Amino acid sequence: MAISGAWTVEEKRAIIAEYESAPHGEKSLVLARHGIRGDRLRGWRGARDAGVLEVGWTVRTPRMTPRTESAEIARLRAENQRLTQDLERARKDIDDRQAALESLGKATALLHELVSAKSAKADSRPGPSPT
């Protein structure tokens, strides 16, 4: 470990690897052995994952508080319920329109048959003879 918390990139990578391979319950021992806190390690991991560990940047990930997180979950659940209801209404509307189109098609076909039958009947009648 470097003096006064100035770790090289290789040391940071080694500490991250050791921490990630440590079994649950022993991760805090890794941090204590190297004299670092969890937030520093999270910063290093974020920088490594973002590909900027070598540059020396740290990436901070915003964390939601439990209250904010719960409010967000409740908002998303309500939105999901609303969208599900909208989808069901749209599906019912589509079914109703398809049924109406089918009925309209049948009515049109029936009218064509009636017109054809009437015109065939009119053609078969003898017309008035000229005098």
N, C-alpha and C positions, 0 to 999 in steps of 0.2 A: 504494500500500500504506500502511496506517496504521502509526503508530509503535508499537513494542513489542508487535506482534502483536494489536492491537485492530482487527479488521476489521469493517466494516459488513456488513450482510446483502447489500447490492448487490455489494460487493467479493468476498464469499465466493461468491456465485452466479457472478460473472464468472470467478473463479479455477477453480471447479468446471467451468464450461463450457469454459474454455481447456484444462484438463487432459483433459477427456473428448474434446475434438476433436483433441488432439495425437496424432500417429501413434505407434505402438508404438516404443519406443526413445527418444522425446523427452519422455515424460511426466515423467521425473525432472528434466529441464531446466526445466520449468514450475514444479515444486516449488522448485527451487533459486533460480529467478528471483524467486520471491515469499518465499523464506526460510521455507518451511514444510516439515514432514515429512509422510510419507504417512499416518501414523496420524491426524494432525489433519485432513487432507483426507477420510479415510474417515469420521471423525466428522461432518464437515460434510455429506458426502453422505448419511449415514444420517439426520441431522437433516432434511435437505431432503426425502428420500424419506418420512420419517415426518410431514412437515408441521410440524415444530417449529423450523426454522432461525431464523425470525423471533423466537421466544421466547428463543433463545440456548441451548437445550438441545442436548446431543449424545447420540446414540444409539450405544451400544457393542454391537457384535455379537460374541458369544462365538466364539472360534476354537478349533477342535480341534487338538491337536498331531498330528503325523503318526502317532505311536504310538497315541494314542486313536482317531484316525480309522480307522486300519487295524484296530484291535480291533473298532470299531463295524461296519465293513464285513464283517469275518469273522463277527461275530455275526448280522448281517442276512442274509448268504448262508446260514448254517446254518439260520436260521429259515425262510428261503425254501425251502430244500431239504426241511425237515421238513414244511412246509405243502403243498408239491407232492406229497410222498409221501402225506400224509393225504388230499389231494384224489383221488389215484389210487385209494387204498383205498376211499374213499367211492363213487367212480364204479363200481368193480368190485362193491361191495356192492349198489348200486342195480341194476346189470345182473343180478346173481345173484337178487335179489328179484323183478325183473320176469320172469325166466325161471321162477322157482318159481310165481309167480302165474299165468303162462300155462299151466304144466303142471297146476296145481290147477284152473284153469278147464276145461281139456280133460277131466280126470278127472271133474269134476262133470257135464259134458255127457254123457260116456259112461255114467255111473251113471244119469242121467235117462233115457237111451235104453234101457238095460237094464230099468229099472223099468217104463217104458212098454210095452216089448215083452212083458215077463212078464205085465203086467196085461192087455194085449190078448189074449194067448194064453189066459189064465185065463178071460176073458170069452167067448171063442169056443168053449170046451169045453161040451159038454152036461152039465148038472148031473144029479145023481141024481133020479130021478122019485119023487114021493111015492107011497106005497102005500096 
